[in-house]
């Protein structure tokens, strides 16, 4: 980029100019559930000054290829099937498309002025590119490598990250008002803006889609956005002038690169910095892209060290720099496709996912079963003809467009594991979630007008039993029985349609049942935690009995009998029923 383009930048960015080029922003180009087609993980590094991309073999930490691209390469992202890498060429207003099979450029796509941030949707269909000098985001269709939409956003957009379900693109920058813009990928329109800290640059979204972490360059903080409400729920002090953000595959830690030669490590459980990793050559007279990425197994974080023309490799086990890989001149962006195993097309047989694997099933048909005994699993827009069984130290997300032919069973996931999610799926059998210490979201999240997840359809029974973490089931259609039993974590059931009986019993934590439609009976009994039954439509009977925790029964429509008995403490009112009995006689 030439110096005369400085007139297109606000004054507070002018100090980043030098000679005939400048560099700004951050590349948060991690497409959270993409995967490389090759057996070993390969990292792609943009070298701004010599107009190349270095390919690092993470197994040996050596450069195995150097690819000429356009002028000023700064951001890079890889498609989910691992076949293509998209590179934002800042000085050419274009994106270079690399075939990873041959490591050659096979197409060049014109975009907006000064492209920086780049990310691919989880289904690999679209690429989102921020154009810092044009205040727009270009949307590229990977099928044709053409721009299919241009979305106006705030002033000087920099980083971009896609939600794991592919529904939204989160864009940082907007230097006039310090906001993050949220784009619906279905309509390519802006649905909301979120005020964060000063100078938002890098952004990444947790694997379960629940939170986005934003590096605020000008106030040395990271903002934490809850994607369900699109509000900031925490602000975390980090290093000086934070740039890039990456999140471990299990969602437990966030790594943020800082210009003072440190990388801040945040524990997502507490939203506090647990350590600061010293890393040389991260700072230099120009603002780098703060490129940072992570290997698919989560063992190593790679950070661009532009002052030394290298990439620092941080071991996540020890949080120290284990080695530095020499690359091209002025490295800026770094990207690993986060999945080390991927299935697309038709796979005949069973799939087994074990510890250390990040497994993605994308637009695929699996003729057998999927069994996960560890690692991370994402299923997007796929059909699994058999069962899906998940246990052990696992993180999983069942994403929109997925159909499970038989049952989904999740058991014995310990506490400390990130929240898991079943989102926009059809389960033709039963869903069983038992003996888990991890939180679970089944169904919709976010505002009704633009949910971050669509609802699920579960044709059989749903059984939530003996779990110690929070469970939310919302907006779903359940064909048969719903049982919520013996849970010590908070349970929320809201906005669901259930064809069979519903039993909420023997739970020691709070249970909330609101705004549902039940085609049979609702039974709430023997709970020691607080129960709140409000605003439901129950075709059959509603029985609220033998609860020792406080019970509330308000504004329900009951087709048959409302009966309450032997509750230690119960309040209610506004209910309609054919007959009211016991403690509910006046309710």
Secondary structure, 3 states (H helix, E strand, C coil): CCHHHHHHCCHHHHHHEECCEECCCCCCCCCCCCECCCCCCEEEEEECCCCEEEEEECCCCEEEEEEECCCCEEEEEECCCCCEEEEEECCCCEEEEEECCCCEEEEEEECCCCEEEEEECCCCCEEEEEECCCCEEEEEECCCCEEEEEEECCCCCCCEEECCCCCEEEECCCCCCCEEEEEECCCCEEEEEEECCCCEEEEEECCCCCEEEEEECCCCEEEEEECCCCEEEEEEECCCCEEEEEECCCCCEEEEEECCCEEEEEECCCCEEEEEEECCCCCCCCCCCCCEEECCCCCEEEEEEHHHCEEEEEECCCCEEEEEEECCCCEEEEEECCECEEEEEEECCCEEECCCCEEEEEEEEECCCEEECCEEEEEECCEECCCEEEECCEEEEECCCCEECCCEEEECCCCCCCCEEECCCEECCCEEEECCCCCEEEECECCHHHCCECCCEECCCEEEECCCCCEEEECCEECCCEEEECCCCCEEEECCEECCCEEEECCCCCEEEECCEECCCEEEECCCCCEEEECCEECCCEEEECCCCCEEEECCEECCEEEEECCCCEEEECCECCEEEECCCCC
